[in-house]
Amino acid sequence: MTMQPTTIIKRPLITEKSTWEASREVPKGKNAGQPVNRYSFEVDKSARKPQIRAAIEKLYGVRVVKVATQIRKGQYFRTRFGPAKTSDWKKAVVQLHPDDRIDLF
């Protein structure tokens, strides 16, 4: 079963850390001075790395170098009816080719 790119990528994550990762440059090494170009997205929990790569390339028209994923656990909290938990979600951090850029903000 193939999923559509718009069902794989739920939303971009615009946080202080993700904004910093998208704009900072590599400080040392052979790639010093080049942009890091990492962007964070909330993705479908059943999506795999090749599907995420293809969805980002199709939706934004960029070249993806690397994809890293995490399952983020939901938070527990108390209600008047007893303990409850928010649902788990999947985060994908996508590194783009140094010449490409996504304008999210």
DACORTA-V271135 format. One record per backbone hydrogen bond with DSSP energy under -1.0 kcal/mol. CO is the residue of the C=O (numbers start at 1). NH is the residue of the N-H. If there is no record, write none. Layout:
co = {CO CO}
nh = {NH NH}
This chain:
co = {4 4 5 8 11 15 16 17 18 19 20 21 24 26 29 31 34 37 39 40 41 42 42 44 48 49 50 51 52 53 54 55 56 57 63 66 68 70 72 75 77 79 82 84 89 90 91 92 93 94 95 95 97 102}
nh = {7 8 9 44 42 19 20 21 22 23 24 38 36 33 32 34 26 96 94 13 92 10 11 47 52 53 54 55 56 57 58 59 60 61 97 95 93 91 89 86 84 82 79 77 72 43 70 41 68 39 65 66 100 104}
